[in-house]
Amino acid sequence: MKRFILTGAPGAGKTAILRQLELDGFGVVDEAATDLIAALQAHGNAEPWKHPSFIDDITGLQRARQIRASYQPDEIQFHDRSVVCTAALAEYLGFPWPEVLSRELKRIKDEHVFQNRVFFIRNLGFITPTEARRISFEETLRFERIHEEVYRRQGFELVPIEPAAVTERVKAIKEAIL
């Protein structure tokens, strides 16, 4: 099975691209952080990202989803973010990498869980805030730069997917893998 990561700044269109890839018959794995934020907010924690344990919780959910998805019959899977994104998030938030995160980064590298080529979805030039996405466009650009740096430090090759219609972005991804 080939597993590809879609990453990039918040609000760049990753989820829309992932949904189209799913409609086109590819296996997909949803982002963990957004789902975790929604669950924690539903339990009364308005800003869960302010707690260092948030990084551990995302890492655990990402690992569980990746392992569960490995039992699917897909030849190709697309993952909306990865544990490398969680490392970037920790840096963005000013948290040190917890041991669970460092171990998971080592595991995905040692086990060659993901393809080395990562699709870096470029920002759209604006950000639409949501309950889970409370970030300015300027902060989005900073987060985007941190993501690029962390992925490169971890040895991944970034394939930029520039702003365009979802169908054009999906076409570029398909052309790069097929």
Accessible surface in RSA format (square Angstrom, percent):
REM  Atomic radii and reference values for relative SASA: ProtOr
REM  Chains: A
REM  Algorithm: Lee & Richards
REM  Probe-radius: 1.40
REM  Slices: 20
REM RES _ NUM      All-atoms   Total-Side   Main-Chain    Non-polar    All polar
REM                ABS   REL    ABS   REL    ABS   REL    ABS   REL    ABS   REL
RES MET A   1    89.35  46.3  17.54  11.6  71.81 171.0  22.55  19.2  66.80  88.5
RES LYS A   2   102.58  50.0 102.58  62.9   0.00   0.0  52.70  47.4  49.88  53.1
RES ARG A   3    30.57  12.8  30.35  15.5   0.22   0.5   0.00   0.0  30.57  18.5
RES PHE A   4    10.10   5.1  10.10   6.3   0.00   0.0  10.10   6.1   0.00   0.0
RES ILE A   5     0.00   0.0   0.00   0.0   0.00   0.0   0.00   0.0   0.00   0.0
RES LEU A   6     0.00   0.0   0.00   0.0   0.00   0.0   0.00   0.0   0.00   0.0
RES THR A   7     0.00   0.0   0.00   0.0   0.00   0.0   0.00   0.0   0.00   0.0
RES GLY A   8     0.00   0.0   0.00   N/A   0.00   0.0   0.00   0.0   0.00   0.0
RES ALA A   9     0.00   0.0   0.00   0.0   0.00   0.0   0.00   0.0   0.00   0.0
RES PRO A  10    19.30  14.1  14.87  13.6   4.43  16.1  18.22  15.0   1.08   6.7
RES GLY A  11    19.89  24.5   0.00   N/A  19.89  24.5   8.68  23.8  11.21  25.1
RES ALA A  12     0.35   0.3   0.00   0.0   0.35   0.8   0.29   0.4   0.06   0.2
RES GLY A  13    20.79  25.6   0.00   N/A  20.79  25.6  18.40  50.5   2.38   5.3
RES LYS A  14    11.63   5.7   9.66   5.9   1.98   4.7   4.42   4.0   7.21   7.7
RES THR A  15    72.04  51.2  70.37  71.3   1.67   4.0  50.72  68.1  21.32  32.2
RES ALA A  16    47.36  43.5  34.68  53.5  12.68  28.8  41.63  58.6   5.73  15.2
RES ILE A  17     0.20   0.1   0.20   0.1   0.00   0.0   0.20   0.1   0.00   0.0
RES LEU A  18     0.35   0.2   0.35   0.2   0.00   0.0   0.35   0.2   0.00   0.0
RES ARG A  19    85.38  35.8  84.85  43.3   0.53   1.3  61.84  84.5  23.53  14.3
RES GLN A  20    48.96  27.4  47.81  34.9   1.14   2.7   3.96   8.4  44.99  34.1
RES LEU A  21     0.00   0.0   0.00   0.0   0.00   0.0   0.00   0.0   0.00   0.0
RES GLU A  22    79.10  45.4  69.24  52.4   9.86  23.5  21.38  41.4  57.72  47.1
RES LEU A  23   142.60  79.4 109.77  78.5  32.83  82.5 113.29  79.6  29.32  78.9
RES ASP A  24    58.58  41.0  24.78  24.7  33.80  79.9  12.43  29.3  46.15  46.0
RES GLY A  25    67.54  83.3   0.00   N/A  67.54  83.3  35.64  97.8  31.90  71.4
RES PHE A  26    34.21  17.1  26.37  16.3   7.84  20.4  28.72  17.4   5.49  15.7
RES GLY A  27    10.50  12.9   0.00   N/A  10.50  12.9   9.95  27.3   0.55   1.2
RES VAL A  28    32.25  21.2   6.73   6.1  25.52  61.5   6.73   5.8  25.52  69.2
RES VAL A  29    16.62  10.9  13.09  11.9   3.53   8.5  16.51  14.3   0.12   0.3
RES ASP A  30    63.65  44.6  55.96  55.7   7.69  18.2  13.59  32.0  50.07  49.9
RES GLU A  31    29.24  16.8  26.21  19.8   3.03   7.2   5.20  10.1  24.04  19.6
RES ALA A  32     1.98   1.8   0.56   0.9   1.42   3.2   0.56   0.8   1.42   3.8
RES ALA A  33    13.93  12.8  13.79  21.3   0.14   0.3  13.79  19.4   0.14   0.4
RES THR A  34    62.03  44.1  61.92  62.8   0.12   0.3  46.47  62.4  15.56  23.5
RES ASP A  35    61.68  43.2  54.90  54.6   6.78  16.0  17.60  41.4  44.08  44.0
RES LEU A  36    26.59  14.8  25.04  17.9   1.55   3.9  26.59  18.7   0.00   0.0
RES ILE A  37    15.14   8.6  15.14  11.3   0.00   0.0  15.14  10.9   0.00   0.0
RES ALA A  38    55.78  51.3  47.54  73.4   8.24  18.7  50.71  71.4   5.06  13.4
RES ALA A  39    48.44  44.5  39.88  61.5   8.56  19.5  47.91  67.5   0.53   1.4
RES LEU A  40    47.05  26.2  47.05  33.7   0.00   0.0  47.05  33.0   0.00   0.0
RES GLN A  41    37.61  21.0  21.87  16.0  15.74  37.5  16.54  35.2  21.07  16.0
RES ALA A  42    89.01  81.8  44.37  68.5  44.64 101.5  57.19  80.5  31.82  84.3
RES HIS A  43   157.86  86.3 122.02  84.8  35.84  91.7  79.64  82.1  78.23  91.0
RES GLY A  44    67.35  83.1   0.00   N/A  67.35  83.1  36.90 101.3  30.46  68.2
RES ASN A  45    46.83  32.3  40.60  39.2   6.23  15.0  20.19  48.6  26.65  25.8
RES ALA A  46    60.54  55.7  51.56  79.6   8.97  20.4  56.40  79.4   4.14  11.0
RES GLU A  47    57.00  32.7  53.80  40.7   3.21   7.6  11.12  21.5  45.88  37.5
RES PRO A  48     1.51   1.1   0.70   0.6   0.81   2.9   0.74   0.6   0.77   4.8
RES TRP A  49    41.92  16.8  41.72  20.2   0.20   0.5  26.84  14.3  15.08  24.5
RES LYS A  50   128.62  62.7 107.79  66.1  20.83  49.6  70.73  63.7  57.89  61.7
RES HIS A  51    90.81  49.6  90.81  63.1   0.00   0.0  55.05  56.7  35.77  41.6
RES PRO A  52    85.89  62.6  81.20  74.0   4.68  17.0  81.58  67.4   4.30  26.7
RES SER A  53    62.79  53.1  57.69  77.0   5.10  11.8  40.76  86.8  22.03  30.9
RES PHE A  54     3.55   1.8   2.06   1.3   1.48   3.9   3.55   2.2   0.00   0.0
RES ILE A  55     0.61   0.3   0.61   0.5   0.00   0.0   0.61   0.4   0.00   0.0
RES ASP A  56    55.42  38.8  50.57  50.3   4.85  11.5  13.80  32.5  41.62  41.5
RES ASP A  57    64.66  45.3  54.36  54.1  10.30  24.3  13.57  31.9  51.09  50.9
RES ILE A  58     1.13   0.6   1.13   0.8   0.00   0.0   1.13   0.8   0.00   0.0
RES THR A  59     1.25   0.9   1.25   1.3   0.00   0.0   1.25   1.7   0.00   0.0
RES GLY A  60    35.13  43.3   0.00   N/A  35.13  43.3  29.60  81.2   5.53  12.4
RES LEU A  61    49.63  27.6  44.33  31.7   5.30  13.3  47.40  33.3   2.23   6.0
RES GLN A  62    22.53  12.6  17.62  12.9   4.91  11.7  15.67  33.3   6.87   5.2
RES ARG A  63    98.05  41.2  97.27  49.6   0.78   1.9  28.12  38.4  69.93  42.4
RES ALA A  64    44.85  41.2  35.85  55.3   9.01  20.5  42.88  60.4   1.98   5.2
RES ARG A  65    43.59  18.3  41.48  21.1   2.11   5.0  10.83  14.8  32.76  19.9
RES GLN A  66    12.57   7.0  12.45   9.1   0.12   0.3   6.77  14.4   5.80   4.4
RES ILE A  67    61.04  34.7  60.85  45.3   0.18   0.4  61.04  44.0   0.00   0.0
RES ARG A  68   141.79  59.5 137.27  70.0   4.52  10.8  67.95  92.9  73.84  44.8
RES ALA A  69    10.35   9.5   6.89  10.6   3.46   7.9   9.95  14.0   0.40   1.1
RES SER A  70    40.45  34.2  21.82  29.1  18.63  42.9  11.88  25.3  28.57  40.0
RES TYR A  71   176.65  82.5 145.90  83.0  30.75  80.0 106.13  79.8  70.53  86.9
RES GLN A  72    89.95  50.3  83.41  61.0   6.54  15.6  16.73  35.6  73.22  55.5
RES PRO A  73   124.62  90.8  91.46  83.4  33.16 120.5 104.65  86.4  19.97 124.1
RES ASP A  74    40.54  28.4  28.96  28.8  11.57  27.4   8.81  20.7  31.73  31.6
RES GLU A  75   147.49  84.7 135.50 102.5  11.99  28.5  51.89 100.4  95.60  78.1
RES ILE A  76    26.38  15.0  22.83  17.0   3.55   8.5  22.83  16.4   3.55   9.6
RES GLN A  77     1.73   1.0   1.73   1.3   0.00   0.0   0.03   0.1   1.70   1.3
RES PHE A  78     0.00   0.0   0.00   0.0   0.00   0.0   0.00   0.0   0.00   0.0
RES HIS A  79     5.53   3.0   5.53   3.8   0.00   0.0   0.80   0.8   4.74   5.5
RES ASP A  80     5.68   4.0   2.40   2.4   3.28   7.8   0.00   0.0   5.68   5.7
RES ARG A  81    22.91   9.6  17.04   8.7   5.87  14.0   8.96  12.3  13.94   8.5
RES SER A  82     3.95   3.3   0.08   0.1   3.87   8.9   3.95   8.4   0.00   0.0
RES VAL A  83     4.64   3.1   2.88   2.6   1.76   4.2   2.88   2.5   1.76   4.8
RES VAL A  84     0.37   0.2   0.37   0.3   0.00   0.0   0.37   0.3   0.00   0.0
RES CYS A  85     4.59   3.5   3.35   3.7   1.24   2.9   3.59   9.1   1.01   1.1
RES THR A  86     3.15   2.2   1.20   1.2   1.95   4.7   1.83   2.5   1.32   2.0
RES ALA A  87     0.00   0.0   0.00   0.0   0.00   0.0   0.00   0.0   0.00   0.0
RES ALA A  88     0.00   0.0   0.00   0.0   0.00   0.0   0.00   0.0   0.00   0.0
RES LEU A  89    25.80  14.4  25.80  18.5   0.00   0.0  25.80  18.1   0.00   0.0
RES ALA A  90     0.00   0.0   0.00   0.0   0.00   0.0   0.00   0.0   0.00   0.0
RES GLU A  91    62.35  35.8  43.94  33.2  18.41  43.8  26.04  50.4  36.31  29.6
RES TYR A  92    38.01  17.7  27.89  15.9  10.11  26.3  16.83  12.6  21.17  26.1
RES LEU A  93    49.82  27.7  22.52  16.1  27.30  68.6  27.17  19.1  22.65  61.0
RES GLY A  94    63.27  78.0   0.00   N/A  63.27  78.0  34.39  94.4  28.88  64.7
RES PHE A  95    38.18  19.1  32.21  20.0   5.96  15.5  33.06  20.0   5.12  14.6
RES PRO A  96   113.10  82.4  97.69  89.1  15.41  56.0 109.61  90.5   3.49  21.7
RES TRP A  97    78.29  31.4  54.22  26.2  24.07  56.5  53.28  28.4  25.01  40.6
RES PRO A  98    33.66  24.5  22.97  20.9  10.69  38.9  33.66  27.8   0.00   0.0
RES GLU A  99   112.98  64.9 102.91  77.9  10.06  24.0  48.94  94.7  64.04  52.3
RES VAL A 100    47.64  31.4  44.46  40.2   3.18   7.7  44.46  38.6   3.18   8.6
RES LEU A 101     0.00   0.0   0.00   0.0   0.00   0.0   0.00   0.0   0.00   0.0
RES SER A 102    43.66  36.9  36.44  48.6   7.22  16.6  25.69  54.7  17.97  25.2
RES ARG A 103   133.46  56.0 126.48  64.5   6.98  16.6  61.75  84.4  71.71  43.5
RES GLU A 104     8.08   4.6   6.85   5.2   1.23   2.9   3.02   5.8   5.06   4.1
RES LEU A 105     8.98   5.0   7.25   5.2   1.73   4.4   7.60   5.3   1.38   3.7
RES LYS A 106   130.07  63.5 123.57  75.8   6.51  15.5 100.21  90.2  29.86  31.8
RES ARG A 107    34.07  14.3  28.74  14.7   5.33  12.7  26.70  36.5   7.37   4.5
RES ILE A 108     8.91   5.1   5.22   3.9   3.69   8.9   5.24   3.8   3.67  10.0
RES LYS A 109   126.50  61.7 118.50  72.7   8.00  19.0  78.77  70.9  47.73  50.8
RES ASP A 110    80.75  56.6  55.52  55.3  25.23  59.7  28.97  68.2  51.78  51.6
RES GLU A 111   104.02  59.7  78.52  59.4  25.49  60.7  38.33  74.1  65.69  53.6
RES HIS A 112   153.88  84.1 133.38  92.7  20.50  52.4  90.32  93.1  63.56  74.0
RES VAL A 113     9.06   6.0   5.05   4.6   4.01   9.7   6.32   5.5   2.74   7.4
RES PHE A 114    21.09  10.6   6.87   4.3  14.22  37.0   7.16   4.3  13.93  39.9
RES GLN A 115    59.06  33.0  55.94  40.9   3.13   7.4   4.77  10.2  54.29  41.2
RES ASN A 116    82.02  56.6  73.90  71.4   8.12  19.6  34.53  83.1  47.49  45.9
RES ARG A 117    81.82  34.4  81.26  41.4   0.56   1.3  29.38  40.2  52.44  31.8
RES VAL A 118     0.00   0.0   0.00   0.0   0.00   0.0   0.00   0.0   0.00   0.0
RES PHE A 119     0.00   0.0   0.00   0.0   0.00   0.0   0.00   0.0   0.00   0.0
RES PHE A 120     0.15   0.1   0.15   0.1   0.00   0.0   0.15   0.1   0.00   0.0
RES ILE A 121     0.00   0.0   0.00   0.0   0.00   0.0   0.00   0.0   0.00   0.0
RES ARG A 122    52.64  22.1  52.64  26.8   0.00   0.0  16.10  22.0  36.54  22.1
RES ASN A 123    25.79  17.8  22.57  21.8   3.22   7.8   1.57   3.8  24.22  23.4
RES LEU A 124    59.69  33.2  38.98  27.9  20.70  52.0  39.77  27.9  19.91  53.6
RES GLY A 125    49.67  61.3   0.00   N/A  49.67  61.3  25.19  69.1  24.48  54.8
RES PHE A 126   116.39  58.2 112.01  69.4   4.38  11.4 114.53  69.4   1.86   5.3
RES ILE A 127    26.07  14.8   9.41   7.0  16.66  40.2   9.80   7.1  16.27  44.1
RES THR A 128    79.41  56.5  76.70  77.8   2.72   6.5  61.17  82.2  18.25  27.6
RES PRO A 129    92.01  67.1  75.60  68.9  16.41  59.6  75.76  62.5  16.25 101.0
RES THR A 130    65.17  46.4  49.39  50.1  15.79  37.6  58.49  78.6   6.68  10.1
RES GLU A 131   121.37  69.7 114.83  86.9   6.55  15.6  58.19 112.6  63.18  51.6
RES ALA A 132    26.22  24.1  12.97  20.0  13.25  30.2  12.99  18.3  13.23  35.1
RES ARG A 133    69.35  29.1  65.52  33.4   3.84   9.1  12.56  17.2  56.79  34.4
RES ARG A 134   108.68  45.6  71.58  36.5  37.10  88.3  47.57  65.0  61.11  37.0
RES ILE A 135    26.63  15.2  13.94  10.4  12.70  30.6  20.78  15.0   5.86  15.9
RES SER A 136    54.18  45.8  40.19  53.6  14.00  32.2  44.49  94.7   9.69  13.6
RES PHE A 137    52.68  26.4  49.56  30.7   3.12   8.1  49.56  30.0   3.12   8.9
RES GLU A 138   121.10  69.5 114.54  86.7   6.56  15.6  61.61 119.2  59.48  48.6
RES GLU A 139    61.87  35.5  61.87  46.8   0.00   0.0  26.32  50.9  35.55  29.0
RES THR A 140     0.46   0.3   0.46   0.5   0.00   0.0   0.46   0.6   0.00   0.0
RES LEU A 141    54.32  30.3  53.85  38.5   0.47   1.2  53.85  37.8   0.47   1.3
RES ARG A 142    88.41  37.1  88.41  45.1   0.00   0.0  39.92  54.6  48.49  29.4
RES PHE A 143    15.93   8.0  15.93   9.9   0.00   0.0  15.93   9.7   0.00   0.0
RES GLU A 144    13.10   7.5  13.10   9.9   0.00   0.0   0.07   0.1  13.02  10.6
RES ARG A 145   127.93  53.7 126.61  64.5   1.32   3.1  57.98  79.2  69.95  42.4
RES ILE A 146    21.00  12.0  21.00  15.6   0.00   0.0  21.00  15.1   0.00   0.0
RES HIS A 147     0.36   0.2   0.36   0.3   0.00   0.0   0.29   0.3   0.07   0.1
RES GLU A 148    27.87  16.0  27.87  21.1   0.00   0.0   5.04   9.7  22.84  18.6
RES GLU A 149    92.79  53.3  87.38  66.1   5.41  12.9  37.37  72.3  55.42  45.2
RES VAL A 150     0.11   0.1   0.11   0.1   0.00   0.0   0.11   0.1   0.00   0.0
RES TYR A 151     0.00   0.0   0.00   0.0   0.00   0.0   0.00   0.0   0.00   0.0
RES ARG A 152   135.81  57.0 119.80  61.1  16.01  38.1  51.60  70.5  84.21  51.0
RES ARG A 153   138.50  58.2 102.24  52.1  36.26  86.3  72.37  98.9  66.13  40.1
RES GLN A 154    37.99  21.2  31.12  22.7   6.87  16.4   1.78   3.8  36.21  27.5
RES GLY A 155    48.12  59.3   0.00   N/A  48.12  59.3  33.09  90.8  15.03  33.7
RES PHE A 156    30.13  15.1  20.97  13.0   9.16  23.8  21.58  13.1   8.55  24.5
RES GLU A 157    88.95  51.1  81.35  61.5   7.60  18.1  37.47  72.5  51.48  42.0
RES LEU A 158    20.37  11.3   1.98   1.4  18.39  46.2   1.98   1.4  18.39  49.5
RES VAL A 159    27.72  18.2  26.76  24.2   0.96   2.3  27.72  24.1   0.00   0.0
RES PRO A 160    68.29  49.8  54.89  50.0  13.40  48.7  54.95  45.4  13.34  82.9
RES ILE A 161     5.49   3.1   5.05   3.8   0.43   1.0   5.49   4.0   0.00   0.0
RES GLU A 162   100.14  57.5  92.78  70.2   7.36  17.5  56.72 109.7  43.43  35.5
RES PRO A 163    67.00  48.8  46.69  42.6  20.31  73.8  47.06  38.9  19.93 123.9
RES ALA A 164    53.51  49.2  24.57  37.9  28.94  65.8  42.50  59.9  11.01  29.2
RES ALA A 165    63.84  58.7  44.07  68.0  19.77  45.0  56.23  79.2   7.61  20.2
RES VAL A 166    55.00  36.2  51.00  46.2   4.01   9.7  51.00  44.3   4.01  10.9
RES THR A 167    89.60  63.7  82.63  83.8   6.96  16.6  70.12  94.2  19.48  29.5
RES GLU A 168    93.52  53.7  88.33  66.8   5.19  12.4  31.92  61.7  61.60  50.3
RES ARG A 169     6.23   2.6   4.53   2.3   1.70   4.1   2.50   3.4   3.73   2.3
RES VAL A 170     4.41   2.9   4.41   4.0   0.00   0.0   4.41   3.8   0.00   0.0
RES LYS A 171   110.72  54.0 107.50  66.0   3.21   7.7  58.30  52.5  52.42  55.8
RES ALA A 172    42.24  38.8  34.39  53.1   7.85  17.9  37.21  52.4   5.03  13.3
RES ILE A 173     0.00   0.0   0.00   0.0   0.00   0.0   0.00   0.0   0.00   0.0
RES LYS A 174    57.18  27.9  56.83  34.9   0.35   0.8  23.18  20.9  34.00  36.2
RES GLU A 175   115.66  66.4  91.06  68.9  24.59  58.6  48.48  93.8  67.18  54.9
RES ALA A 176    31.64  29.1  11.34  17.5  20.30  46.2  21.29  30.0  10.35  27.4
RES ILE A 177    23.02  13.1   0.30   0.2  22.72  54.8   5.34   3.8  17.68  48.0
RES LEU A 178   142.40  79.3  81.14  58.0  61.25 154.0 111.60  78.4  30.80  82.9
END  Absolute sums over single chains surface
CHAIN  1 A     8755.6       7005.3       1750.3       5022.9       3732.7
END  Absolute sums over all chains
TOTAL          8755.6       7005.3       1750.3       5022.9       3732.7
